[in-house]
Amino acid sequence: MAGNKSYTIVEYFGGDDGYRCGYCKNEKGNFSHGMWSHTMTVQDYQDLIDRGWRRSGKYVYKPIMNKTCCPQYTIRCHALKFQPSKSHKKILKKMSKFVSKGELPTGQGDGEPMESVCEEAGPHEPSKVCPAEVKYPAVTDIQKEVAECPAITEVQKEVGDAASTASETSGKDPVSVPDGRTTATAPKPAAGMGADPGRPPCRKAKDLRKERRLQKEQMRQHGDGVSSVVSPTPPSPTQTNQPKTLEDFINESLPDNSSHCLEVRLVPVNFEDPQFTASYQQSVALYARYQMAIHGDDPSECSESEFRRFLCDSPLEAEYSPDGPEVGYGSFHQQYWLDGRIVAVGVIDILPTCVSSVYLYYHPDFASMSLGSYSALREIAFTRQLQKQSPKLSYYYLGFYIHSCPKMRYKGQYRPSDLLCPETYVWIPIERCLPQLENSRYARFNQDPDAGDARVLKDVGRALVLYRRAVMPYAAYSRKRKGSSDETEVQQYAGLVGQDCAERILLYRS
């Protein structure tokens, strides 16, 4: 309940039947629990995704991890600690080059971090219940990206250092070596002394280079009329080697004087919002074009009604909090406008402690721009921006990590990140999880054998039920129904959503 004013109302459907898996194509291997959400508070959804649930439109589902063919582990990235990898920098620089110079790279992108909407992501109407058959895109594994080559200036510097070292070595004072031609004026080195002890010891090449740099600096400053007093202490590493932040790279991709104008707009998913309605038809057309070109959908599969059901219909209620972000909580479209037209849209949910990525669609002409990766980086930066307004909002959720599907392992590259233990619902660093997943598709990440689900609801009678428009605990409902026969189902539901949600969410019973 949000502020004791709003309720979440759901219909639970169970998960006994197997459906086709979009990852390994097993016709009956995909198992998940599902429920239709009529309305949902952002706190309830936050608690649900922290127990392995995820939404597609208003349908909320949770894979049955020890039964489904391709276990899907909830993954989150620590946005504040994130540092872009070489492949991420490559993508950001590619965007910068395109925006500033107008050079569109050829070929396909390096990989798109997103999940396709469900083909049958749940019932069109609550009365027509069938669990989701989830379809996922053919995502190129980002791990196959070619590592970014050093910049040419770095290569030249390395070559120059090697050359200067060689010249310094060859230019040193000659050493007298007993080779049968030693004169009487050249004393023979003592055994074990190496170089002539009468001469000063050889100096390291790096010390010589440092001295020459200081001398050159002194000469330059003399020429510029600047004091010749130069500190022999070189700048500290923090002054010279401070790594660029994610924001630094993103800002580089948006120069003032450029061939293109790229603008990112955050629009609430609300048909009463003028920005959303003004761009709605353009978004619909872009979605249809993307689905047909990238995923090979039939036009009937990407109609306006399907777009609205998957990416506009959201159970989340818009909420505002004094300690929350200025834009509030709820579902949003992050639109990427290039020269006055939408070329990509990232669908996200802003929740009390995270930004949750839902989906991305983009113009097929820009497939080579790796917009999936680029949008994920922008969303991490956006999370960091929101955290400045709401300190507890510090995570970026990438959906599900599927280690058994190589094309979906790219999400593990957004480090540092955690995976959710499917049995105890605690977060474990991904580095500790990967060895287990190499040995088994399904794994319990919590190493404490005695640990269990700390938030399990032990008394099912306390679960809230909405019956005949009246809110009551399940214990009262079962008495009204004189020993209702659905206790097993309600127990299963309560165990899946946990104590907090079971005592807040209204489980609809007809």
N, C-alpha and C positions, 0 to 999 in steps of 0.2 A: 504494500500500500504506500503510495507517495503522499506524504503529508496528511495521512488519515482521510484523504478525499477520494482517491482513485483506487480502483481494484483492477487486477488482471483477471480476465475471464477466459477459460480454456475448455476445450473438449478433448479428452484423451482417447487415442485410438488403438493403443497397443502396438505390437510389432512382431506378430507371429509368422507372417508370410515373407518369403524371400522374393526379391526382385532383381532385375538385370543390373549388373554392376557397370558403371561407366568407366571404370579403370581397367579391370582385367576382362571385361565382357562376359563374365560368368552370368548365365541366364537366371539363376536362382540364388546367387551368392550374396546379394546385398540385403542386410537386415538392419532395420532401425525402428526405434520407437517414434511415434509422431503425435502431435496434437495441434488442433486448430485454435489459434488465438484470436478471439473477437476484439480484444483490446489488451494492452500490456503496458505496465509502467517500465521506465528505463531501468530502475533498480532491480525489478524482477528479472528482466532480460539479462542484466549484468550477472546476476546470481546464476541464471540458467546456463549462460555460455561458460561460466566458471565451473560448471558441472558437465560440460561436453555437449550442450545443445547448440543449435544454430538455426537461423530462420531463412526461409525462402518465401518472400511475400509474407503472408500471414500464417504460413505453415511452419511449425517449429519441430525439428527432428533431432534425434540423438542416436548415432550408430550403436548397434549392439556389438561392442568391441571384441568380445571373445567368441563371437559367432559369425560376424560379417567377413567376407573374403578379403577385403582390403581395409583394415582398421584405420580409422581417421582420428588423429590425435589433435586436440585443440592446441594451437601454437600462438605465443605472444612474444613480441619483441620489446625489450626495454628501450623505449624511444630516446630517453635522455642520455643513455650510454652508447647509443648507436654511432658507429663510424663507418662511412661508406667504404666498401672493398674496391679493389682495382676494377672489377667488372662494373660496379655501380658508378665509379668515377667515369669510366668509359662511356656509359650511357648518358650521364649528365653532360659530358663534354660534347657528345654527339648532338644533343639537343641545343647546346650553346652554339655550336658551329652552324646548325640549321637556322636558328633564330637570327643570328648575327649576319651570316653570309648567304643564307638562302639555299645552302647545299643539302639536298635530300639524299641520303645514302640509298644505295640500291640493295636489293635482296630483302630477305625477311629479317625481322628483329631477332634478338638473341634469346628471347624467352618472355612469356607474359605471365606475371604472377597474379592469376585470378582464377576463379572457378566459374564454370558455366552455370547458368540458372538450371534448375531442375526441369526436366522435360515434363514430369508429372509431379511437381513439388508438393503435392497435397491436393485435397479436394477443392474443386471450384466452389462448392458450397458445403457448409458443415454437415448437411444431411447426406451428402454423397462422399463417403469416407473411403479412401484407399491410400495406403502409404506411398511415399514418393519413389519414383524411379529416377535416379539422379544421373544426369548426363554431364560429362566433364569434357573440356576442350583438349585437343591435342596440343599440349604445352611443350615447347622446346625446353630441354633441361638447361638451366642457366649454368650448370656446372660444366657444360660443354663449351662455354665461351672461351675464346682465346684470351690468355692473360694479357693485360694491357702492357704494351712495350714502353720502356723508359722514354721520356721525352728526348728529342734530339739534342737539346742543350745538355741534358744529363749525360748522354753518351759522349758528347764532345768533351765534357769536363773530365769524365773518367779516362778518356784517351789522352787528354792533355796532362792529367796527373801522372799517368804511366810514363809518358814521354819525358816529363820534367824529372821524374825519379830516375829514369835511365840516364839522362844527360848529366844529372847531378852525380850519379854514381861514377860515370866515365870521366867526369871532370875533376874528381877528387885528386889530391896530391898523390903521386905515385908512391907505392910502398916498396921498400928494398926487400927483395926476396933472394935467398941464397940459391942462385941458379948457376954457379960456377963462374960468374963474371963479376962477382962482388969485389969492389976495390977496397984498398986499405982504409979509405976515409969513411967507408960505410960499415959500421960495426954490425956484426952478425946478431940477429935477435936471439935473446935467450930462449932456451927450450920452453915451449908452452906459452910464450908471450904473444905469439902471432905477429902483429905489426910492430914496426920499429918503436921500441919504448922511448927512444929519444925524441919522437915526434908527438904532437898532441893527439889524443884519441879521435877516431873518426866520429863524425857527428851524424845523427839520424837525418834522413832526407826530409822528413816532415818538419824538423826543426829549422833546417836550412830554408825550406819553402816559407815557413812562417816569418823568418827573419827578412827574407827578400820582400814579402808582402808588406811588412811594416816599413821597410826602406822606401818602397814605391809609394806607399801612402804618405810618408813624410815628404818625399819629393813633390808629390801632387799637391799637397797642402801648401808647400812653399810657393809653388807656382800660382796657387789660388789666393795667396796672401793670408792663409789661415795659419794659426799657430802650429808650429812643428812638433808640439808636445803630443805624442800619441801614446795612449795606454797600451802597454804590451799585452794586456789581458784581452783575449778574444771575446766576442760576444757570447753570452751563455746560450746553450742549446735552445732554451725556451724562447729566446729572441729570434733565432735564425731558423730553427727547425720546427716551429709550431705548426702542427698539421692543420690543414683547412677543414673547417666544419662542413657538415651537410649543407647548411644555409649558404656558406661561401660558394659552393659549387652551384647551387640553385640560382643564386643571384647572378652568377656569371652567365647563366643561360638566358638572362633577361636584360641585355644591354639596352641603354637608352637609344643609341643610334644603330639601328639594325634593319635588316631586310624584311623582317616579319615582326608582328606584334603578338605576343602570347600573353593571355590574361586568364587567371584562374578565379572563378566565381563560385562561392558557396551558396546554394539555393535550397531552402527547406522544401521537403516533399509535401506540398500543401497546395491544393487547387484553389485556395483563396489568396495565395501569394502571387502578386503581379509578375514577378520575375519568373516564377515557375510556369505560370500559364502562358507567358509570352514566348517562352522557349520550348514549350511542350511539344508542338508538332515537329519542330526541328529535331528534338530528341527522339521522338518516335521514328522518324525517317532514318536517323543515324543508327538506331538500334536494329531496325530491319535490315539495313544495308550490311551492318556488321555480322549479324547472325547468318545471313545468306552467304556472304563472301568467306567468312572465317570458319563457320561451323557447318556450312552446307545445309542450312535449314530451308524447308519449303516456305514460300511466302505465307501460307496459312499458319505456320508455326510461330511467326514473328509479327503477328497483327498488333494493332493498337491495344486490343483487349488483353493479349498475352503480355505485352510490355507493361501495361498498367497493373496487371495481376502480379507479375514477378517483381517489378522494380519501382512501382509507385505505391501499391497497396502495402502498408506497413501497420502492424499492430501497435507500434510504439506511439505513445502520446507525447506531444511536445511539452517539455517542462523547463522551467526556469528556476534557478536557485541562487540565493545571494552569494554563495561560495562557488558557484558553477561558472562555466564559460559564458561570455557575453552572448554568443549565438544560441545558447540554450542546449538542451538535450533533445534527441530524437533522430529521425532519418533525414538524410540530406543527399543532394546530388552536387558533386564537385565538378563543375563544367570547365573544360579547357577550350577557351576561345582563341582561335588563330585568325588574325586579320578579319575579325567580325563574324566568324562562323564557328559553330561548335564542332570540334574534331574528336573529342573524347569526353566521356562522362564516367566518373568514379562514384559508385553508390556506396555510402558509408553510414554507419550509425554512430552517433556521439553518445556515449554512456558515462556513468559516474566516474569510472576509473580508466576508460580506454576509448580509443577510436577503433571501431570494428569495420574492416573492409568487407563489403558485401559482393560487389561485382564491378567489372569495368567493360565498357564497350567503346569502340573508336572507329574512325573512318578507315576503311581498308587501304586507302592510298598512302596511309602513314604507318603501315605495318612494319616498315624497316626502322622505325624510330624507337622500337622497344617501349611503347607507351605503357605497357603493363608494369614493367620495372620502374619506369620514370614516375608513374602515378603513385606507386607504392612508396618511393622515396619522398615524393611531395607530401604524401599522407603522414609519413613519419615526421617530417618537418612540421606539418600542421598540428600533429599531436603535441610536439614540443612547444609550439606557440600557445596552444590551449592550456598546457600545464602551467604556464606563467600566470594564467588567470585562475586556474583551479588546480592547486598543488597535487591532489590525489589522482588527477587524470594524467597518467604517465606511461600508459602502455598502448601498443599498437597490435591489434589482433589480426592475423592473416588468415583466419579461417581454420582449415584442417591441414595438418601435415600427414602425408601418406608415404611412409618410407618404402612400402612394398611396391609403389609405383615410381620408378626412377624419374619420370617427367615431373613429378610433384615434389621432389626433394629440394628444389630451389629455395623454398621458403626457409629452409634451415640456414641459408646464407645471410639472413638478416639478423646479425648477432649484436649483442648477446640476446639469446632467446630461451624460452622455457617450453616444455611440453607438459601437458596435464596428465597426471597419473590417472588411469581409467578406473582405479579401484578406491583410492583414498582421496582423490580430487585435490592433491597438493601439486604445486609447480616444481618441476625438476629441471635444472639446466640441461639443454639439449645434448651437450657433450657427454653427459653421463648416461643419456638414453640411447644414443646411437649404437654403442656396442651390443646392447640387448636386442635392438631391432635388427641388427645384422644376423642374429641367431634365430630370431622368432618374429613373425609378423605381429603377434600380440604379446605385449609385455606389461608387467606391473613395474613401474619405475621406482616407487617408494621401496627402499631397501629394508625398512623396518618390517619384519614379518608380523609383528603384533599390531601394527597400525591399521586402522580401519577408517570408515567414513565417519568423520567427526560430526557431520551435520545431518546424519540420518534421522528421520522422524521415527521415534520408537513407539509412540502412541498414535496409531492411525485415526483414532477417534477425534484427534485435534485438527485434522485436515479440514479446511473450509470447503463447504459445498454451497452451490447456488441451486436451490430447489424451489420451484414455483415462485420465483422472484424474491425468495427469502434467503438470507445468508445465515448459515448454521454450521456448527461442527458436524463432522461425519457421524459422530456418536448420536447426535440428535436426529440426523437424517435417517440413520438405520432404524431408530426406534419408530419414526413416523412410517417407514416402509415395512415395519415389523420384521426386522432381520433381513435386510436387503441382501440379495445374492451377489452383489457386485463387490464385496469386500476384498476379494483377491485382486481384482483389477485396481481398486483404489489403493491398496497396499503397494502394488507395483508402481503405480504413479507416484505415490508419496515418497517411495524410496529413490525414484529417479530425479525428482525435483528438489529433494532435501527438505530439512525442517523449516528453514526460513521461508521458502516459497510455498510449501504446503500450508503453512499457517497464515499466508497472505493471499495467495492466489485462490480464486473461486473456481472450483471444479464443477462444471455445469452437469447437472443430472436432470433428465427429462421426467 
